Amino acid sequence: MSLDYLNNNPIQPLTTLETLHFKVADLCFAIQAENKQQIKRLQPSYAPFYIQQGSDSVLALVATIADGMISAEAEGKELGQFDCGGTNHSIYQLEEGYKVVISTVEGRLACAMKTNANFSRCDISLLGEEKDHSFGLGNAMMIAFAFAASYYDTILMHASVTMNGGYGYLFLGKSGTGKSTHSSLWRKHIDGSDLLNDDNPAIRIQPNGQVFVYGTPWSGKTPCYRNMKMPAGAFLRLEQYPENIISRETPLRAFASILSSCSTMIWDKPSYNHITHTVEIVAQQVPAFYLKCRPDKEAAQLSYQTISHK
């Protein structure tokens, strides 16, 4: 489905349900349920992103929450597991869209979701114990937003973002490589540093071609939900090492480095093509570096001196 079609045929929430509207990365989405207090209770991290209905921004996604609407049963073609911050969720391809069954780290069922082909609509049922509902809804919305937003020059990334001097610096790497640690070292040793997001920031290309990084309602184990945006200063991929060594990435390695940190489903060709196109532009606009380092003050100082816009 083309972006022109989406713009000319805006989706609208159902009027029979209570609806809350939010804006992340300058994209609006709506969550509707029988009682909007349920949404507020389950997702307090969304509060900074709440907007009044009637915003002139694009409504990229409408999610409906209802009990008994979606089951956890296997359905359609099983595609595999979607890695979402250390937890794996089952993905099934339907005739027109996808089904996602979300489980906790301990393996308890938390949520089931069905989406249309471009993720602009999704139906969600919360499953299992009430204590897992917040986790289930949060993961469902993060997945739906990641792929709905891909049609709007936007990518959701696995990164820790530190702000300094009016720019956001994205620290990349596999889980356990020290993204949050390096970010905390900047805040401790580099004056003017602060945290924007510690797990799932968004990147969006602006109409003028500039690349901005955004805070989101999804920040992993660190409760940092800032509704802020700023130019992306640089990407820094981290690797643990007994010495501190930094180098500039080639354009090809920068593309691969950024793409590997994006939320993607390679079997969904439309969203994957949009994501790779966005990453290609981002890699051309924003410098990328590779830091092999120890978790110490010298590593933070080396990276700041090399990548910052002073």
ABEGO torsion letter per residue (X at the ends): XBAAAAAABBBBBBAABBBBBBBBGGBBBBBBBABAAAAAAABAAAAAABBBBGBABBBABBBBBBBGABBABBBEBBAEBBBBGGBBBBBBBBABEBBBBBBBAAGBBABBBBBBAAGABBBBBBBEBAAAAAAAAAAAAAAAAAAAAAAAGBBBBBBBBBBBGGBBBBBBEBBGAGAAAAAAAAAAABBGBBBABAABBBBBBBAAGBBBBBBBABAEABBBBBBBBBBBABBBBBBBBABBBBBBBBAAAAAAAAAAABBBBAABAAAAAAAAAAAAAAAAABBBBBBBBBBBAAAAAAAAAAABBX
